[in-house]
Amino acid sequence: MPALPSAVGNAGRYTTVAMILHWIVALGILALLGIGLIMKHGGLPPQRMFQLFQLHKSIGITVLFAVILRLIWRLTHAAPALPATMPRIERKTAHAGHIALYALMLGLPLLGWGVVSASAFSIPTVLFGEIPWPDLPVLPNMDHKDVAEGILTALHKYGAWLMIALLAAHIGAVLRHRFVLHDGVAGRMIFLPRFSKTPHSPSVRKA
Ligand code: HEM
């Protein structure tokens, strides 16, 4: 099989495209978690709640597209190699964590879209107040769509909590690489040149 083009930048980092997609998705997901929890549990007046639901749906569909682009990029570009000193078990755990994150990044927006499509209220989705967005097929016309809506809502909600747990582990791992191991892994997804100068960076190795 021909080797994938490398996603490594010139200092053992991800490329600019990979970084841009990573940070669009990361910021989008943080916003969605915050907005989702406030709109559901914030006790807001109905009009404000409606606005937040529309904003949540708009950012959620945008994130879905960014995640699809990111997946395509990731599947066609190899990630920079991990340090040779990293134990096998840690590599496997990191790999499994990344797969779980991708599954949730893709699954949560689709589940949310499913909730809206099966909703008894049939409230139209208009992205950012401008773009009318269709429901998913089949769900709006199902006989017992209230059952489907209940199941999808529960999966979306518990999936969001699982996402929070995985994000906490992901950020914890990044901080460990940055402040305990000092192995350069944490800087590979960061634009700042100083943060990214690592023992893996060719410029540092020469020094
Ligand atoms: C990565 C993407 C997403 C994340 C992280 C996310 C997160 C959340 C969270 C944290 C909640 C509150 C759950 C609760 O405690 O009850 C929520 C609720 C909701 N989300 Fe999302 N969401 C995402 C994508 C979407 C999308 C794309 C849509 C629709 C197009 C959507 C529609 C909804 C709806 C309708 C609810 C309320 C469900 C209910 O009535 O309980 N979400 N979301």
Boltz pocket constraint, residues with backbone or C-beta under 6 A from the ligand:
constraints:
  - pocket:
      binder: B
      contacts: [[A, 29], [A, 32], [A, 33], [A, 34], [A, 36], [A, 37], [A, 40], [A, 56], [A, 57], [A, 58], [A, 59], [A, 60], [A, 61], [A, 63], [A, 64], [A, 104], [A, 105], [A, 108], [A, 109], [A, 110], [A, 111], [A, 112], [A, 113], [A, 114], [A, 115], [A, 116], [A, 153], [A, 156], [A, 157], [A, 160], [A, 163]]
      max_distance: 6.0
